[in-house]
Amino acid sequence: ESVFALVVKVWFSTMLCVTAPPFPIPAVLRCTGVVGSALRAFGSSADGPPKKPLNAYMRYAQQQRPLIVAQRPGEMCVFDLSQNLEMFLKPYVDTSAAAMQQYYAEMEKYKAQLTRDQSALLEKKKRESMAKKEATKKKRELKSLGKPKRPRTAVNIFMTEHFEEAKGKTAVVRSTNCISTPFKAYLQLAEDDRIRYKVEMKTWEEQMIKMGREDLVRKKSTGEKSNMTCNNANSLFIIKKKMKKTTDVHITTQTHIMEKRKNGENKDKVCLAFILYIF
């Protein structure tokens, strides 16, 4: 057995949270996670950007939370500010405003001492943080609107069904006891899931159009894509006929899509064969 196959088996055993590999792990590798967490903990030095202060509500919650927890042990700490909101937050508004002014002054001093590259890096991190927040917000919105889940691949379905069987087994046992499961069953399940996703997405997009949320609908529907594919195929055929170039083979859009789908199925087959060999 080759060294590459042994390394792959050990990697799969660690990824599936099974027993430890058959060889001792060096202390350097065992402490990698601890060192990484320690570096992340001490990553923010004193020379970094100033921390943004808390607002009036967070200051009130931070001060009142221990008192409420002491009065109601074992209960969820919820702050009811529906009545007399200004009366509760008035002592904390001035403090929060003063802390915010100090934060802006410290931020200006911090930006003034940065170089051009450091300023560009700071702006880049800010844009990435904003983009991440927007993506998270959009994902929550789509989930609340009931957007269908994306279809699973054959490999995902196989791993979901046989994940529990792999627990407690070493790589050698899984390689000797191969699971004789046909590939076509999982490929058919993946195809059924893809059809399910297509139907549910069409219904969901129709509901979004009725609600006036056309911004959540995909730009090109399946019918438009098929018509566009036929038009492109006819155009390519006419161009090839006029130019009379029989040696050059032009692949149409439909052929490209079918080949791409076929390659995806072949990849699923290869992945399933590889996983079944390891099991």
N, C-alpha and C positions, 0 to 999 in steps of 0.2 A: 504494500500500500504506500502511495506517495506521501511526501511530507505535506503537500498542498491539501490533500484530502483529509489528513489528520487535523490540520489547522482549521479547516472549514467545519469539521465535526465539533471540535472544541468550541469554536465560535458560536455554533448553533446551540450547544449545550448551555453556554453562559447566557445567550439571548433568551432562551426559554425558561430561565430561572430554575434549572434543575441542579443536580448535585455538582460539586466542584470538579474541575478537570483532574485527570489522573496524575498530573505532575504538580509539584509544589510551585506556588506563585511567589516570585521574589518580593521582598519587603517594600521595594521601591514601587512596584506596581500595586501592591495592596494599599499603600498610603496615597495613591494618586488622587482618589476622591477627597480624602481628608485635606491634602495640600491645596487642591483646587478650591474647596469650600473656604479654607482659611484665607487664600489669596482674594477670593471674592469678598470676604468679610472685611479685610483690611484694604480693599481697593480704593475706597474713598479717602484720600489724604486731606490734610489741612489746606493744601494748595488748590483743591478742587473748587468748583463753583459753590456759592452759598446756597444753603437749603431754603426752600420757600416756606414761609411761616404758615401756621394754621389760621383758618378763618375764625369768625366769631362763634359759629355753631360748633366747630370741632373743639375749640377751647372750652366751651361750656360742657360739651359731652365728656371731654377728658377730665374735667374737674368734678363733675357730678356723677360719673359712672361708679367710682368706688363707694360713694354714699348710697346709691340705689342698690348696688350689689349687696352691701352690708344689710340694708333694710329688707331686701327680698332675696335671700340666698336660694340658689337653684332655679331661679326664674330668668327668662330672657330679659335683657336690659333694653328697654325701649323708651325713648324720650318723647313724651307727648307735648309738642309745642304748637298744637293747633289753636290754643287759647293763650292770649297774653304773650305773643311771640316777642314783641318789642321789649316787654318788661324783663323777659328772661335774658335776652341777648344784649341789652343796653350796656351793662358793665363791661362786656367783652368787645364791643365794636371799636371803641377808642384804642384799646390795647392792640387789637388786630390791625387797625389802620396805621398805628405808629410802627409796628413790626414790619408792615409791608413797605413803608417808606424807607426804613433802614435796609430792607432787603434790596430794593431798587438801587440805593446808593452803593451797597456792597457789590451788586452785580455790575454796575457801571465801572467801578474800580477794577473788578476782575477782568472785564472785557478789555479795558485799556491796557493791561499788562500782557495781553496775549499777542502772539505773532499772527501773521496772516494765515499760515497753515493751521494753527490752533483755532483761530476764529472760524475758518472754513469747516474744520472738523466738528466744532461745537454746533454750527448751524446744521451740518449734516445729521448729527445725532438728534437734534431737535426735530428736523423733518421726519426722520425715521420713527421717532417716538409718536409724532402726530399721525403719521400714516398707520402705525400699528394700532393706535387708539381708534382711528376711523374704521380700520378693518374689523376690529373687535366689535365696535358699535354696529357696523353693518351686518356682521354675522349674527349678532343677537337679534337684530331686527328681522332678518330673514327667518330665523328660527321661530320667532314669535308669530310671524305670518304663515308658518306651516309649510315652508319650502321643502320639497321632497329631498331625501338623502340621495347622494350619488350612488350609482351602482357599484357593487363589489366585483372584484376580479375572481377568477377561479382559485388563485393562490390564497386570497383572503378567506374564501369560503372553506377551503381545505384546512387552513390553520385554525379557523374558528371551531371546526368540528373535532379536530384531533389535538387541540392544545392540552386538554386535560389528560389525554393518554400519554403525552410526552413527559409529564411531571414525574420525578422520581426515577427516571431512567437515564443511564449514561449513554454516551454517543456510540459505544461499542454495541450495547444491547439494541439500540434503535437501528443500527446498520444491519445487524444479523436478522432481526425480526422485521422484515419489510412488510408494509401494509399493501396488500394486493387490491388497490382501489382503482377502478378504471378512470381514465382521464376524461372521457366523454361526459360522464355524469356531472363533474364539476364545471366543465365548459358549458354544458347545457344549463346548469343553474345560473352561471354568470350571464348567459344570454337571456334567460328569463328575467333576471334582475335588471338587465339593461332595458328590456322592453317595458318592464314595470316603471322604471324611471322615466322613460320617454312618455308614457301615457300620463303619469302623474304630473310631469312638468307641463304638459300641454294643458291639462285641466287647471293647474295652478296659475299659469300665465293668463288664461282666460279670466280667472277670478281677479287677478291683479289689474287687468285692463278695465274690468267693470268697476273696480275700486278707484280707478284713476291713477294707478301706480305703473304707468308705462315705462318708467325708468328702471324697473326691476325685470322687465321682459327682455329676453335676448333679442339682439338686433335682427338676426336672420332666423326664420323658422325653418322647419325641415322641408316644407313644400317649396319655399323659395330657394333653398339650397339645391334641391333636386332639379328645379327648373333651370337654375343657374348652371348646374353641371351639364345638363343637356345642351344648353346654348353654347357653353364653352366647347363641348365635344363637337358640335356641328361646325363651329367656327374653325376649330383646328383642322377638321376634315376638309373644309373648303380651302383653307390656306395651303394645306399639303397638296391638294389636287391642283391648285393653280401653279404652285412653285415646282411641281413635278420632281420632288426630291424623295425618291423611294428608299434611299439609303438611311436617311435620318428617321428615327422612330420617335414620335412624339406621344407621350403618355397623357391621356386625358385626365380630367379631374376625377371622374368616376373610377377609372382604373386605379388611380393613385389612392383613392379612399379604400377600395377593396383590398389592394395590396397592403395598405397600412393596417387594416383590420385583420388580415391574414397573418401579418407579422406579429401583431399583438397576441393572436391565438397561439402562434408558435412559441412566443416567449412564455405564455402561460403553461404550455406543455413542457417546455424545458424546465421551468421553475418547479412544476409539480413532480417531474421525474427526479429532479435533484432532491427535493424534500422527501419524496418517498424512498429514495435510496438511503438518505440519512436516517429516516425512521426505521 
